[in-house]
């Protein structure tokens, strides 16, 4: 789970540093050289919002196989050609991408072939093993890495891979010992644990993954005590969620047609279960056939040509579309949602994940404020709040979100007006969370933008100033007061729920003296106060010198689109504001937070828009 955080620092230095916000007196006339900051801006609409080719991704991703009546994949579909139904209601598709071998996020990235020795007779096991070897030998240069596993009564073993050289993989499968220990003992828990372990490992990697299971599947009969249905339902929710998270599609290949396990009507069970009370005969819900159908895969139970069925399964998994959407708010945990993708093309059909379990909180969803206000409305609220207690006002502010940027001068004025520590902290968080928003209209000057040559001169002078001054910074010091705010962690962490309180609370306060000596920054911490359970995850080194190098590098990159934005009223005059973006595919900074099931951390490069 990740937590929101915000930091405010105040530094009083004997040297003012120059950022990419320029004062009017520096607007120069005369001949300008062509800047290295991208093409000229031709209209206000081009620069009021930084443009990007990246579409916002939804929180849930579905890989969809779309084919015509003959089974041939259909290409060149647009987002408008698809319609997503969530519990029968239209759900907005936020992004759609076709599979692309050059993009690791939009291609089939790994295949696992499992020899199910647990549920096949010895003769069939040997024949299936030979078929896998034959398939690998026919594909010396595989399009994606393949691994070969073996499920036996003694465990789940990797025989070969992952690798792309079919000859080498075939040799490893031939050389691997059979790992058989006496007669097979059917244990569906062993099989499910194998599927689960692959899903957990694969959910950390990009792109789609395919599981090709060679065998009839595990037994689906047997009685389960009614008292255990809740536990079985919980495991079913997690298993199917992990398979979906991993973008994993399951195929069953039967070595012989007579091994088909279809008598129990798996299609009915593939519709999904909404609660433990609906589990009934719960074991069929965990069958291989049901998992394949629910993941958008297929059952290859035809003529017993294993080599051909493996080829067809891998080919089927490798051509797809990926769509994303945001789930609706959930009122309870494990709220089952049925999914259907409809295609506008006549005769076309789609196969995808048949449903998902929606949870009350998706941790990467933004907090939904109780009230969204403008800077002017907030001013009116604070004027009327003189009689409110500190805690009461702080709670009101925590439920708000600004629709405009709060300036530093406004914040300083309002902080002076407030007297309580909690309300001051909540107001500071409100200001920090608005930092990337546009200012109020009253702070924007509607004067014409400077021509391109004048913009180039401003940028050139900024670069010259920074390049010249940074290496010549004298030794100096500054006092820093820092306050860090974090989202409180729930006492009991679960992957389905989170704390209802998503507001930020002060966790760390710190006073320090910063020294800049011989081109290096040092700090001496005088006073520090940590609340219980707080952590210092952010680095505060590099405020004076190094960070400006980073800003200059990012702003100067042609890929980040530095462009004119607007004129603003500033504290010391009118400011000329330029804007650029740093995208996740070229991150300058990394966000690290804890933790996946196996203790690995989440890592992401944030999208940053800077003024």
Secondary structure, DSSP 8 states (H G I E B T S, - for coil): ----EEEEEEEEESS----SEEEGGG---S-----SS-S---SHHHHSS---S-----SEEEEEEEE-TTS-B-----GGGEEEEETTEEE---EEEE--TT-GGGSEEEEEEEEETTSS-HHHHHHHHHHHHHHHHT-SEEEEEEEEEEEETTEEEEEEEEEEEHHHHHHHHHHS-----SS----HHHHHHHHHHHHHHHTTSSSEEEEEEESS---------GGGHHHHHHHHHHHHHHHHHTTEEEEEE-SSGGG---TT-HHHHTT--SSGGG-SSGGGGGSHHHHHHHHT--EE-SS--HHHHHHHHHHHHHS-EEEEE-----SSTTEEEEEEEEESSTT-EEE---EEEE-S--TTS----SEEE-HHHHHHHHHTTTTS-HHHHHHHHHTEEESSB--HHHHHHHHHH---HHHHHHHHHHHHTTTTS-B-GGGEE-S----HHHHHHHHHHHHHHHHHHHTT---EEEEEEEEEEEE---SS--SS---S--SEEEEEEEEEEEEEETTEEEEEEEEEEE-TT----S----TTTHHHHHHHHHHH-GGG--EEEEEEEETTEEEEEEEEEE-GGG-SS-EEE---TTS--EEE---EEE-
